[in-house]
Amino acid sequence: MDITGSFTFNAPPDRVWALLMDPAVLASCIPGCQRFEPDGVDRYNVTLTVGLAAITGTYTGTVVLTDLVPQTSYGLVVEGQGRPGFVKGSSAVALRAERTGDGLGRSYEFIYSATDASGNMSSGLAVVVVPHDLSMGSEPLTLRLEPASPPGTAHLFWNAVEGAQSYDLISGDLKSLRMDVDRIDLGLVRVPSRYNNATSWTESDGALSMSTPVIPAAGSALFYLLQYRDAHGVSGFGTVSTSFPGEPISCEGGCPGAEAFAGGAGGMKRK
């Protein structure tokens, strides 16, 4: 379940914190919440309506606030049971005040996991950004790796970007990264998925066309990077937080974004 949104708080941190702790506000942030009643300290009984493939239905359960650090951060765990099975979602909220006008703004990540009666699980990622008026903005696209994937399997998921038509996923060896004058050289990369219309991807060792395993050996590490395509072209594999774009030397099957150039092996990015 993906949720996106953008909020700007023009108020002191203590007032914003009080808003984020308000039960009515918490209820409004939970998709399909029909009932939200206190049940002790930082715990609430809820009724949820979920519309997600095989687990569509009504669930009763709890919402618990965890890891509470006043004026700073807290976690939110949502669990419910219903006729189709059970659902579980979690999020981490962090509050940071910016006074100088030179920051990138605030970013909130919400990770939702849903499990059906057969034990099949799927995760979704939503990012809520609070950009600073004087900044470049927050990251529009965030990629996460499911920690509970079966052995030898990598399940990745990301938030939906408004206006995105599809997504391209690449992967490479971390030791191949090199710093060039004006870019980060990614080396030779795989392209597990291109023109992906979904917001997730799963791959396993046996499905790879190259010798690099999904789960690296001890002492090694792999990286995954994602870009989106919209009406303006491709976003590129760089980030807002660094001024250097990430560009592969070459890609298995051609680099995403270079399809418009005959024989092109490099990437095409939007500045």
VEXDRENTOR-282475 format. One record per atom (N, C-alpha, C): x, y, z; residue in three letters. Coordinates in pm, whole numbers, padded with zeros to 5 digits, always signed. Example, Ala and Ser with C-alpha at 12.3 -4.5 7.8 and 13.67 -1.06 7.14 Angstrom:
BEGIN
+01319-00569+00780ALA/+01230-00450+00780ALA/+01320-00330+00780ALA/+01285-00225+00708SER/+01367-00106+00714SER/+01290+00003+00787SER/
//
This chain:
BEGIN
+00085-00118+00000MET/+00000+00000+00000MET/+00089+00123+00000MET/+00083+00204-00102ASP/+00165+00324-00113ASP/+00081+00447-00084ASP/+00137+00538-00004ILE/+00070+00664+00026ILE/+00171+00775+00002ILE/+00130+00876-00073THR/+00219+00989-00098THR/+00150+01117-00058THR/+00228+01217-00027GLY/+00171+01345+00011GLY/+00282+01443+00044GLY/+00245+01569+00054SER/+00343+01672+00088SER/+00280+01769+00187SER/+00353+01797+00295PHE/+00303+01885+00400PHE/+00410+01986+00438PHE/+00368+02108+00459THR/+00459+02213+00504THR/+00408+02266+00638THR/+00496+02264+00740PHE/+00461+02312+00872PHE/+00532+02445+00896PHE/+00457+02551+00902ASN/+00512+02682+00932ASN/+00480+02714+01077ASN/+00548+02644+01170ALA/+00519+02657+01313ALA/+00639+02608+01392ALA/+00649+02646+01520PRO/+00758+02597+01606PRO/+00750+02446+01623PRO/+00863+02380+01651PRO/+00864+02233+01665PRO/+00768+02180+01769PRO/+00749+02251+01883ASP/+00661+02199+01987ASP/+00515+02195+01941ASP/+00475+02292+01860ARG/+00338+02292+01808ARG/+00320+02181+01704ARG/+00423+02159+01620VAL/+00416+02052+01521VAL/+00413+01917+01590VAL/+00493+01901+01695TRP/+00497+01774+01769TRP/+00360+01745+01830TRP/+00297+01846+01887ALA/+00164+01826+01946ALA/+00064+01781+01840ALA/+00077+01835+01720LEU/-00010+01795+01609LEU/+00014+01649+01571LEU/+00142+01609+01565LEU/+00176+01472+01525LEU/+00135+01370+01631LEU/+00113+01415+01756MET/+00071+01325+01863MET/-00080+01325+01883MET/-00151+01407+01810ASP/-00296+01417+01824ASP/-00361+01290+01766ASP/-00442+01217+01846PRO/-00506+01094+01796PRO/-00586+01114+01668PRO/-00652+01229+01654ALA/-00730+01255+01533ALA/-00640+01265+01411ALA/-00522+01325+01429VAL/-00426+01336+01319VAL/-00370+01199+01285VAL/-00335+01119+01388LEU/-00283+00985+01364LEU/-00385+00902+01286LEU/-00512+00912+01325ALA/-00615+00835+01255ALA/-00626+00875+01109ALA/-00612+01005+01081SER/-00624+01052+00943SER/-00507+01008+00857SER/-00395+00970+00920CYS/-00276+00928+00844CYS/-00278+00779+00811CYS/-00371+00703+00869ILE/-00377+00559+00847ILE/-00482+00530+00741ILE/-00444+00470+00628PRO/-00539+00445+00520PRO/-00656+00358+00564PRO/-00777+00399+00534GLY/-00894+00319+00562GLY/-00933+00310+00708GLY/-00881+00398+00793CYS/-00911+00392+00936CYS/-01054+00440+00962CYS/-01136+00352+01021GLN/-01276+00385+01051GLN/-01299+00407+01201GLN/-01216+00345+01283ARG/-01229+00358+01429ARG/-01091+00373+01490ARG/-01077+00465+01585PHE/-00948+00491+01648PHE/-00974+00531+01793PHE/-00966+00432+01884GLU/-01002+00455+02024GLU/-00886+00425+02116GLU/-00861+00511+02216PRO/-00751+00488+02313PRO/-00768+00357+02388PRO/-00656+00288+02412ASP/-00655+00162+02487ASP/-00528+00157+02571ASP/-00511+00252+02659GLY/-00390+00259+02739GLY/-00296+00366+02687GLY/-00174+00365+02740VAL/-00074+00465+02704VAL/-00014+00433+02567VAL/-00026+00527+02474ASP/+00032+00514+02339ASP/-00018+00390+02266ASP/-00140+00351+02291ARG/-00197+00232+02227ARG/-00343+00263+02194ARG/-00387+00217+02073TYR/-00523+00246+02028TYR/-00583+00122+01962TYR/-00713+00102+01980ASN/-00787-00001+01908ASN/-00845+00061+01781ASN/-00833-00012+01668VAL/-00872+00046+01540VAL/-00953-00053+01458VAL/-01027+00002+01363THR/-01092-00076+01258THR/-01045-00018+01125THR/-00992-00106+01038LEU/-00935-00063+00911LEU/-01006-00130+00795LEU/-01022-00058+00688THR/-01069-00115+00562THR/-00956-00109+00461THR/-00916-00226+00411VAL/-00802-00237+00320VAL/-00851-00282+00183VAL/-00807-00215+00078GLY/-00838-00256-00059GLY/-00710-00288-00132GLY/-00657-00409-00113LEU/-00529-00448-00172LEU/-00536-00593-00216LEU/-00571-00614-00345ALA/-00572-00747-00406ALA/-00643-00848-00317ALA/-00574-00960-00284ALA/-00637-01072-00212ALA/-00667-01041-00067ALA/-00612-00934-00010ILE/-00637-00906+00131ILE/-00740-00795+00149ILE/-00817-00765+00046THR/-00922-00664+00057THR/-01023-00707+00162THR/-01056-00618+00254GLY/-01153-00649+00358GLY/-01144-00552+00474GLY/-01217-00583+00580THR/-01219-00502+00701THR/-01145-00575+00812THR/-01062-00503+00883TYR/-00977-00561+00986TYR/-00992-00483+01117TYR/-00984-00554+01229THR/-00977-00491+01360THR/-00840-00519+01418THR/-00785-00422+01488GLY/-00651-00441+01541GLY/-00608-00328+01631GLY/-00478-00302+01632THR/-00421-00203+01722THR/-00321-00113+01650THR/-00304+00004+01706VAL/-00198+00096+01667VAL/-00117+00126+01793VAL/+00015+00108+01785VAL/+00101+00129+01900VAL/+00212+00225+01862VAL/+00233+00326+01946LEU/+00345+00418+01929LEU/+00468+00358+01997LEU/+00580+00353+01926THR/+00702+00292+01978THR/+00819+00389+01968THR/+00925+00358+02044ASP/+01051+00434+02038ASP/+01024+00585+02046ASP/+00943+00624+02140LEU/+00901+00764+02151LEU/+01013+00850+02211LEU/+01056+00950+02135VAL/+01154+01049+02182VAL/+01085+01185+02171VAL/+01038+01241+02283PRO/+00959+01364+02279PRO/+01025+01475+02198PRO/+00944+01542+02118GLN/+00986+01654+02034GLN/+01079+01613+01919GLN/+01104+01482+01904THR/+01203+01439+01804THR/+01151+01332+01709THR/+01106+01216+01762SER/+01070+01105+01672SER/+00985+01001+01744SER/+00918+00917+01667TYR/+00850+00799+01719TYR/+00822+00703+01606TYR/+00794+00578+01643GLY/+00755+00477+01547GLY/+00606+00449+01561GLY/+00547+00396+01456LEU/+00404+00367+01454LEU/+00386+00228+01395LEU/+00329+00135+01472VAL/+00307-00002+01428VAL/+00156-00029+01423VAL/+00107-00070+01306VAL/-00035-00097+01285VAL/-00051-00246+01254VAL/-00138-00313+01330GLU/-00165-00455+01307GLU/-00316-00478+01310GLU/-00363-00564+01220GLY/-00505-00593+01216GLY/-00533-00733+01165GLY/-00645-00791+01207GLN/-00686-00923+01163GLN/-00828-00916+01107GLN/-00850-00993+01001GLY/-00982-00998+00939GLY/-01000-01130+00869GLY/-01110-01147+00800ARG/-01138-01273+00732ARG/-01032-01309+00627ARG/-00979-01212+00548PRO/-00879-01248+00448PRO/-00743-01288+00506PRO/-00713-01250+00632GLY/-00582-01277+00691GLY/-00547-01168+00789GLY/-00423-01121+00784PHE/-00385-01012+00872PHE/-00295-00915+00798PHE/-00292-00792+00846VAL/-00211-00687+00786VAL/-00123-00625+00894VAL/-00009-00574+00851LYS/+00083-00508+00944LYS/+00154-00396+00871LYS/+00163-00281+00934GLY/+00233-00168+00876GLY/+00317-00099+00981GLY/+00424-00036+00940SER/+00508+00037+01035SER/+00561+00163+00969SER/+00593+00261+01052SER/+00649+00385+01000SER/+00740+00445+01105SER/+00827+00533+01059ALA/+00916+00607+01149ALA/+00904+00754+01115ALA/+00874+00835+01213VAL/+00854+00978+01195VAL/+00962+01053+01271VAL/+01031+01143+01205ALA/+01135+01224+01269ALA/+01108+01371+01240ALA/+01121+01452+01340LEU/+01094+01595+01328LEU/+01225+01671+01346LEU/+01254+01759+01250ARG/+01375+01840+01258ARG/+01341+01984+01223ARG/+01387+02076+01306ALA/+01362+02218+01281ALA/+01476+02276+01198ALA/+01441+02360+01101GLU/+01541+02428+01019GLU/+01523+02578+01033GLU/+01630+02645+01069ARG/+01623+02789+01094ARG/+01709+02871+00999ARG/+01812+02811+00941THR/+01908+02889+00864THR/+01869+02904+00719THR/+01779+02820+00668GLY/+01738+02831+00528GLY/+01830+02763+00430GLY/+01930+02683+00480ASP/+02023+02619+00387ASP/+02009+02467+00387ASP/+01903+02413+00446GLY/+01884+02269+00449GLY/+01800+02222+00331GLY/+01789+02088+00318LEU/+01712+02029+00208LEU/+01566+02009+00244LEU/+01531+02028+00370GLY/+01393+02004+00411GLY/+01381+01873+00488GLY/+01259+01835+00522ARG/+01235+01715+00601ARG/+01174+01607+00512ARG/+01203+01482+00547SER/+01152+01369+00470SER/+01103+01262+00566SER/+00983+01210+00542TYR/+00924+01106+00625TYR/+00899+00983+00538TYR/+00941+00866+00586GLU/+00922+00742+00513GLU/+00818+00657+00584GLU/+00724+00601+00507PHE/+00623+00512+00560PHE/+00633+00380+00485PHE/+00665+00271+00557ILE/+00676+00139+00497ILE/+00558+00056+00544ILE/+00480+00004+00448TYR/+00362-00075+00478TYR/+00383-00218+00428TYR/+00357-00317+00516SER/+00368-00457+00479SER/+00232-00523+00498SER/+00195-00606+00402ALA/+00068-00677+00410ALA/+00093-00825+00388ALA/+00033-00912+00472THR/+00049-01056+00463THR/-00087-01121+00453THR/-00105-01212+00355ASP/-00234-01278+00342ASP/-00236-01407+00424ASP/-00348-01479+00418ALA/-00364-01598+00500ALA/-00266-01709+00463ALA/-00210-01704+00344SER/-00114-01805+00299SER/+00029-01770+00336SER/+00049-01655+00398GLY/+00182-01613+00437GLY/+00256-01533+00333GLY/+00190-01499+00222ASN/+00254-01417+00119ASN/+00259-01272+00166ASN/+00376-01211+00157MET/+00393-01076+00207MET/+00437-00981+00097MET/+00388-00859+00102SER/+00427-00756+00007SER/+00444-00626+00084SER/+00544-00546+00045SER/+00571-00420+00114SER/+00557-00304+00017SER/+00525-00189+00072GLY/+00515-00066-00007GLY/+00582+00046+00068GLY/+00631+00144-00004LEU/+00702+00257+00056LEU/+00636+00387+00012LEU/+00612+00474+00107ALA/+00561+00608+00078ALA/+00655+00709+00142ALA/+00676+00819+00073VAL/+00762+00925+00124VAL/+00683+01054+00129VAL/+00679+01115+00246VAL/+00617+01245+00264VAL/+00729+01345+00286VAL/+00739+01445+00200VAL/+00848+01541+00209VAL/+00795+01677+00251VAL/+00876+01745+00330VAL/+00846+01881+00370VAL/+00962+01967+00321VAL/+00957+02014+00196PRO/+01070+02089+00140PRO/+01083+02226+00203PRO/+01206+02271+00209HIS/+01231+02407+00256HIS/+01219+02503+00137HIS/+01158+02616+00159ASP/+01134+02710+00050ASP/+01262+02750-00023ASP/+01376+02752+00050LEU/+01500+02801-00010LEU/+01592+02688-00052LEU/+01545+02564-00048SER/+01634+02452-00076SER/+01609+02396-00214SER/+01689+02291-00246MET/+01673+02220-00372MET/+01556+02123-00366MET/+01507+02093-00246GLY/+01400+01996-00231GLY/+01452+01865-00177GLY/+01362+01777-00138SER/+01398+01647-00085SER/+01400+01543-00196SER/+01454+01426-00163GLU/+01462+01319-00262GLU/+01323+01280-00309GLU/+01296+01279-00441PRO/+01163+01241-00489PRO/+01141+01090-00490PRO/+01251+01014-00491LEU/+01242+00870-00509LEU/+01330+00800-00407LEU/+01273+00707-00332THR/+01347+00633-00230THR/+01330+00484-00254THR/+01441+00409-00248LEU/+01443+00266-00276LEU/+01478+00191-00148LEU/+01406+00083-00120ARG/+01432+00003-00001ARG/+01437-00146-00036ARG/+01513-00223+00045LEU/+01526-00367+00028LEU/+01450-00436+00140LEU/+01360-00530+00105GLU/+01280-00603+00204GLU/+01371-00693+00288GLU/+01382-00671+00420PRO/+01473-00751+00502PRO/+01426-00894+00522PRO/+01297-00922+00503ALA/+01244-01056+00529ALA/+01230-01139+00403ALA/+01305-01107+00297SER/+01296-01183+00173SER/+01347-01326+00194SER/+01294-01425+00119PRO/+01344-01562+00129PRO/+01492-01570+00094PRO/+01564-01673+00143PRO/+01708-01686+00113PRO/+01734-01686-00037PRO/+01839-01611-00077GLY/+01875-01604-00218GLY/+01784-01517-00301GLY/+01700-01439-00236THR/+01603-01355-00307THR/+01613-01211-00259THR/+01604-01117-00351ALA/+01602-00975-00318ALA/+01469-00917-00363ALA/+01394-00860-00269HIS/+01268-00792-00300HIS/+01287-00644-00271HIS/+01278-00561-00375LEU/+01295-00417-00361LEU/+01164-00346-00387LEU/+01143-00235-00317PHE/+01021-00157-00337PHE/+01054-00010-00318PHE/+00971+00074-00377TRP/+00997+00217-00374TRP/+00864+00293-00378TRP/+00872+00423-00348ASN/+00752+00506-00350ASN/+00718+00547-00493ASN/+00591+00568-00517ALA/+00545+00615-00648ALA/+00575+00764-00661ALA/+00628+00805-00776VAL/+00657+00946-00803VAL/+00547+01002-00892VAL/+00491+01113-00852GLU/+00384+01173-00930GLU/+00432+01207-01071GLU/+00359+01161-01171GLY/+00394+01187-01309GLY/+00486+01084-01372GLY/+00540+00992-01290ALA/+00630+00889-01344ALA/+00552+00790-01430ALA/+00610+00754-01546GLN/+00546+00659-01635GLN/+00600+00518-01617GLN/+00726+00506-01576SER/+00788+00376-01551SER/+00918+00398-01474SER/+00979+00286-01432TYR/+01101+00292-01351TYR/+01206+00196-01408TYR/+01335+00232-01391ASP/+01447+00147-01433ASP/+01532+00116-01311ASP/+01567-00012-01295LEU/+01647-00056-01182LEU/+01780-00112-01232LEU/+01891-00067-01172ILE/+02022-00120-01206ILE/+02090-00172-01080ILE/+02189-00259-01098SER/+02262-00316-00985SER/+02407-00337-01025SER/+02498-00319-00930GLY/+02639-00338-00958GLY/+02717-00374-00832GLY/+02847-00389-00848ASP/+02936-00424-00739ASP/+02987-00296-00673ASP/+02976-00286-00542LEU/+03014-00164-00472LEU/+03162-00130-00492LEU/+03245-00230-00506LYS/+03388-00204-00522LYS/+03422-00145-00659LYS/+03325-00145-00750SER/+03348-00086-00882SER/+03326+00065-00884SER/+03270+00122-00778LEU/+03244+00265-00775LEU/+03373+00345-00777LEU/+03377+00448-00860ARG/+03493+00536-00870ARG/+03447+00681-00875ARG/+03520+00770-00811MET/+03489+00912-00815MET/+03563+00975-00931MET/+03488+01032-01027ASP/+03549+01103-01139ASP/+03542+01252-01109ASP/+03585+01334-01203VAL/+03589+01478-01180VAL/+03450+01535-01152VAL/+03352+01498-01233ASP/+03219+01556-01220ASP/+03109+01452-01213ASP/+03143+01328-01178ARG/+03042+01224-01170ARG/+03094+01108-01088ARG/+03004+01019-01050ILE/+03039+00894-00983ILE/+03030+00782-01085ILE/+03142+00718-01113ASP/+03148+00609-01210ASP/+03096+00482-01143ASP/+02987+00427-01195LEU/+02924+00308-01136LEU/+02982+00178-01188LEU/+03067+00183-01287GLY/+03124+00061-01344GLY/+03023-00012-01433GLY/+03045-00141-01453LEU/+02955-00225-01531LEU/+02837-00265-01442LEU/+02716-00243-01488VAL/+02598-00273-01408VAL/+02503-00366-01481VAL/+02425-00439-01402ARG/+02314-00516-01456ARG/+02192-00426-01464ARG/+02094-00464-01544VAL/+01967-00394-01551VAL/+01858-00498-01523VAL/+01830-00525-01395PRO/+01729-00627-01362PRO/+01590-00592-01416PRO/+01559-00461-01422SER/+01425-00423-01466SER/+01430-00288-01534SER/+01364-00277-01648ARG/+01352-00149-01718ARG/+01207-00133-01765ARG/+01162-00009-01775TYR/+01023+00023-01809TYR/+00926-00049-01715TYR/+00961-00054-01588ASN/+00876-00121-01489ASN/+00762-00027-01449ASN/+00638-00072-01466ASN/+00523+00011-01432ASN/+00479-00005-01287ASN/+00539-00103-01217ALA/+00504-00127-01077ALA/+00599-00049-00986ALA/+00583-00065-00855THR/+00672+00000-00759THR/+00745-00104-00675THR/+00776-00218-00736SER/+00852-00322-00666SER/+00917-00413-00769SER/+01016-00490-00721TRP/+01086-00585-00808TRP/+01144-00696-00721TRP/+01133-00820-00768THR/+01189-00935-00697THR/+01276-01014-00792THR/+01396-01052-00745GLU/+01483-01137-00825GLU/+01553-01236-00734GLU/+01594-01349-00793SER/+01662-01454-00717SER/+01788-01495-00789SER/+01877-01566-00718ASP/+02006-01605-00775ASP/+01990-01682-00906ASP/+01895-01773-00912GLY/+01880-01857-01030GLY/+01828-01785-01151GLY/+01774-01664-01133ALA/+01714-01592-01245ALA/+01809-01494-01310ALA/+01929-01475-01253LEU/+02021-01376-01306LEU/+02092-01426-01430LEU/+02115-01337-01524SER/+02184-01372-01648SER/+02334-01350-01636SER/+02377-01283-01528MET/+02520-01264-01504MET/+02559-01346-01382MET/+02688-01360-01357SER/+02736-01447-01250SER/+02722-01384-01111SER/+02694-01255-01102THR/+02682-01189-00973THR/+02559-01238-00899THR/+02573-01291-00776PRO/+02457-01340-00702PRO/+02378-01226-00640PRO/+02252-01253-00608VAL/+02170-01154-00540VAL/+02225-01128-00400VAL/+02263-01236-00331ILE/+02322-01223-00198ILE/+02473-01230-00212ILE/+02547-01120-00187PRO/+02691-01119-00207PRO/+02764-01203-00103PRO/+02886-01242-00136ALA/+02968-01318-00044ALA/+03014-01229+00071ALA/+03060-01292+00178ALA/+03109-01217+00293ALA/+03223-01124+00250ALA/+03217-00999+00293GLY/+03319-00901+00256GLY/+03289-00826+00128GLY/+03179-00862+00061SER/+03139-00795-00063SER/+03004-00727-00044SER/+02972-00636-00134ALA/+02844-00566-00125ALA/+02798-00527-00265ALA/+02668-00533-00286LEU/+02607-00491-00411LEU/+02528-00363-00387LEU/+02502-00288-00491PHE/+02416-00171-00480PHE/+02304-00179-00584PHE/+02192-00119-00550TYR/+02080-00103-00643TYR/+02051+00047-00654TYR/+02025+00093-00774LEU/+01986+00232-00797LEU/+01864+00234-00889LEU/+01784+00337-00874LEU/+01658+00345-00945LEU/+01642+00482-01008LEU/+01584+00486-01127GLN/+01547+00613-01189GLN/+01404+00601-01240GLN/+01340+00715-01259TYR/+01205+00712-01314TYR/+01202+00785-01448TYR/+01103+00750-01528ARG/+01080+00813-01658ARG/+00947+00887-01653ARG/+00949+01011-01702ASP/+00825+01086-01713ASP/+00820+01157-01847ASP/+00731+01251-01863ALA/+00714+01318-01991ALA/+00837+01397-02032ALA/+00927+01426-01939HIS/+01046+01505-01968HIS/+01168+01420-02000HIS/+01160+01289-01981GLY/+01276+01202-02003GLY/+01301+01116-01882GLY/+01429+01094-01849VAL/+01467+01011-01735VAL/+01528+01099-01626VAL/+01509+01056-01502SER/+01558+01136-01390SER/+01707+01119-01369SER/+01766+01007-01413GLY/+01905+00977-01385GLY/+01918+00905-01252GLY/+02037+00852-01225PHE/+02060+00772-01105PHE/+02128+00851-00994PHE/+02133+00983-01005GLY/+02190+01064-00899GLY/+02089+01093-00790GLY/+02127+01178-00694THR/+02038+01215-00584THR/+02042+01365-00563THR/+01940+01415-00493VAL/+01935+01557-00461VAL/+02046+01595-00363VAL/+02080+01500-00273SER/+02175+01530-00167SER/+02320+01533-00212SER/+02350+01493-00334THR/+02487+01503-00385THR/+02485+01572-00520THR/+02588+01650-00546SER/+02590+01725-00672SER/+02648+01645-00788SER/+02690+01520-00761PHE/+02752+01439-00866PHE/+02655+01333-00915PHE/+02627+01326-01045PRO/+02541+01220-01097PRO/+02613+01086-01096PRO/+02535+00978-01082GLY/+02591+00844-01093GLY/+02569+00789-01232GLY/+02677+00753-01302GLU/+02665+00707-01440GLU/+02743+00577-01458GLU/+02681+00473-01512PRO/+02751+00347-01539PRO/+02842+00358-01661PRO/+02951+00281-01661ILE/+03037+00273-01779ILE/+02960+00206-01892ILE/+02896+00095-01860SER/+02813+00024-01957SER/+02711-00059-01881SER/+02608-00102-01953CYS/+02497-00175-01892CYS/+02467-00300-01973CYS/+02431-00405-01903GLU/+02390-00527-01969GLU/+02263-00500-02049GLU/+02269-00518-02181GLY/+02154-00493-02266GLY/+02132-00347-02300GLY/+02230-00261-02268GLY/+02216-00119-02295GLY/+02165-00044-02174GLY/+02211+00078-02155CYS/+02175+00155-02036CYS/+02036+00217-02050CYS/+01954+00208-01947PRO/+01820+00269-01950PRO/+01829+00419-01977PRO/+01751+00464-02071GLY/+01753+00606-02106GLY/+01831+00634-02232GLY/+01911+00536-02277ALA/+01992+00555-02398ALA/+01928+00491-02520ALA/+01804+00444-02506GLU/+01740+00373-02617GLU/+01722+00461-02740GLU/+01714+00593-02719ALA/+01691+00684-02832ALA/+01816+00702-02918ALA/+01932+00655-02866PHE/+02056+00673-02940PHE/+02104+00538-02991PHE/+02109+00523-03119ALA/+02150+00396-03179ALA/+02290+00359-03133ALA/+02302+00239-03077GLY/+02432+00192-03033GLY/+02482+00260-02908GLY/+02404+00349-02846GLY/+02449+00421-02728GLY/+02458+00329-02608GLY/+02568+00336-02533ALA/+02585+00254-02414ALA/+02579+00337-02288ALA/+02581+00467-02301GLY/+02580+00552-02181GLY/+02440+00589-02144GLY/+02426+00652-02028GLY/+02296+00692-01978GLY/+02258+00830-02027GLY/+02130+00858-02024MET/+02078+00989-02060MET/+02005+01043-01938MET/+02043+01160-01890LYS/+01983+01210-01768LYS/+01931+01351-01788LYS/+01833+01384-01705ARG/+01776+01516-01711ARG/+01844+01601-01605ARG/+01891+01715-01640LYS/+01958+01806-01544LYS/+01853+01882-01465LYS/
//
